């Protein structure tokens, strides 16, 4: 099948297919007599595998290394699992950081609401100044606990 059909069936652009080829995650197809790329039917499944792996956090370079080992008859299963373990750990760390940030924002909003409720005659409350002071203070406290 030609690159346009493969692109359509797999949900990517022909440019993406050429990029995958350059990186080695998609095998270079044979060429027709007129020079068109002619992909095998199995290329659809390969592109779907690539897209799903990227969604899960694998980089194209990681995939290229893994797929090369597999195509040379190796079994990169432990390497794949190790990479996924690291991705999960990084995601869990990012989630914890986001939850801490959310909690900090909730505290700030609560503080600011109380200040605004007690505001007299439109006096400036310097909320942005409080933001930098509070953010710095809380981050410093968190770093000291670590």
C-alpha positions as CSV (number, residue, x, y, z in Angstrom):
1,X,0.0,0.0,0.0
2,X,1.2,3.5,-0.7
3,X,2.1,6.0,2.0
4,X,-1.1,8.0,1.6
5,X,-3.2,4.9,2.3
6,X,-1.1,3.8,5.2
7,X,-1.2,7.3,6.7
8,X,-5.0,7.4,6.4
9,X,-5.5,3.9,7.8
10,X,-3.2,4.5,10.8
11,X,-4.2,8.1,11.5
12,X,-0.9,9.9,10.8
13,X,0.4,12.0,8.0
14,X,2.8,10.8,5.3
15,X,5.4,13.2,6.8
16,X,5.1,11.3,10.1
17,X,5.6,8.0,8.2
18,X,8.8,9.4,6.6
19,X,9.9,10.6,10.1
20,X,9.3,7.1,11.6
21,X,11.4,5.6,8.8
22,X,14.3,8.1,9.4
23,X,14.3,7.2,13.1
24,X,14.2,3.4,12.4
25,X,10.9,2.7,14.1
26,X,9.2,1.9,10.8
27,X,11.1,-0.2,8.2
28,X,11.8,1.5,4.9
29,X,9.4,0.0,2.4
30,X,10.3,-1.3,-1.0
31,X,9.7,1.1,-3.9
32,X,7.6,0.6,-6.9
33,X,9.1,0.9,-10.4
34,X,7.8,4.5,-10.4
35,X,9.5,5.2,-7.1
36,X,6.5,5.2,-4.8
37,X,6.8,3.7,-1.3
38,X,5.0,0.3,-1.1
39,X,4.3,-0.7,2.5
40,X,3.2,-4.2,3.5
41,X,-0.1,-4.7,5.3
42,X,1.9,-5.2,8.6
43,X,2.9,-1.6,8.6
44,X,-0.5,-0.6,9.8
45,X,0.0,-2.6,13.0
46,X,3.5,-1.2,13.4
47,X,2.3,2.4,13.2
48,X,-0.5,1.7,15.6
49,X,2.1,0.1,18.0
50,X,4.3,3.2,17.7
51,X,1.4,5.6,18.3
52,X,0.2,3.7,21.4
53,X,3.8,3.5,22.8
54,X,4.3,7.2,22.4
55,X,1.0,7.9,24.2
56,X,2.3,5.8,27.1
57,X,5.5,7.9,27.2
58,X,8.0,6.0,25.1
59,X,10.2,8.3,23.0
60,X,10.7,7.4,19.3
61,X,14.4,6.9,20.0
62,X,13.6,4.4,22.8
63,X,11.3,2.6,20.5
64,X,13.9,2.5,17.7
65,X,16.4,0.8,20.1
66,X,13.8,-1.7,21.4
67,X,12.5,-2.6,18.0
68,X,16.1,-3.0,16.6
69,X,16.8,-5.5,19.3
70,X,13.6,-7.3,18.6
71,X,14.2,-7.4,14.9
72,X,17.7,-8.8,15.4
73,X,16.1,-11.8,17.3
74,X,16.6,-10.4,20.8
75,X,14.0,-10.2,23.5
76,X,14.0,-6.7,24.9
77,X,11.2,-7.4,27.4
78,X,13.1,-6.5,30.5
79,X,14.3,-3.3,28.9
80,X,10.7,-2.4,27.9
81,X,9.5,-3.2,31.4
82,X,12.3,-1.1,33.0
83,X,11.5,1.8,30.8
84,X,7.8,1.6,31.7
85,X,8.6,1.3,35.4
86,X,10.7,4.5,35.1
87,X,7.9,6.3,33.2
88,X,5.3,5.3,35.9
89,X,7.6,6.5,38.7
90,X,8.1,9.9,36.9
91,X,4.4,10.2,36.4
92,X,3.7,9.5,40.0
93,X,6.2,12.1,41.0
94,X,4.7,14.6,38.7
95,X,1.2,13.9,40.0
96,X,2.5,14.4,43.6
97,X,4.0,17.7,42.6
98,X,0.7,18.8,40.9
99,X,-1.3,17.8,44.0
100,X,1.0,19.8,46.2
101,X,0.7,22.8,43.8
102,X,-3.1,22.4,43.8
103,X,-3.2,22.4,47.6
104,X,-0.9,25.5,47.7
105,X,-3.2,27.3,45.3
106,X,-6.3,26.4,47.4
107,X,-4.5,27.8,50.5
108,X,-3.6,31.0,48.6
109,X,-7.2,31.4,47.3
110,X,-8.6,30.9,50.8
111,X,-6.1,33.5,52.2
112,X,-6.9,36.0,49.4
113,X,-10.7,35.5,49.9
114,X,-10.4,36.3,53.6
115,X,-8.3,39.4,52.8
116,X,-10.7,40.6,50.2
117,X,-13.7,40.0,52.5
118,X,-12.0,42.2,55.1
119,X,-10.8,44.9,52.6
120,X,-11.7,48.4,53.6
121,X,-12.4,51.1,51.0
122,X,-10.5,49.6,48.1
123,X,-7.0,49.7,49.8
124,X,-4.4,47.7,47.9
125,X,-3.8,44.3,49.4
126,X,-0.7,43.5,47.4
127,X,-1.9,40.0,46.5
128,X,0.8,39.4,44.0
129,X,3.5,40.3,46.5
130,X,2.0,37.8,48.9
131,X,2.1,35.2,46.1
132,X,5.9,35.5,45.7
133,X,6.5,35.6,49.4
134,X,4.2,32.7,50.2
135,X,5.5,30.6,47.3
136,X,9.1,31.2,48.3
137,X,8.4,30.5,52.0
138,X,6.4,27.3,51.4
139,X,9.0,26.0,48.9
140,X,11.8,26.7,51.3
141,X,9.9,24.9,54.1
142,X,9.3,21.9,51.8
143,X,12.9,21.8,50.8
144,X,14.1,21.9,54.4
145,X,11.9,19.0,55.2
146,X,13.3,16.9,52.4
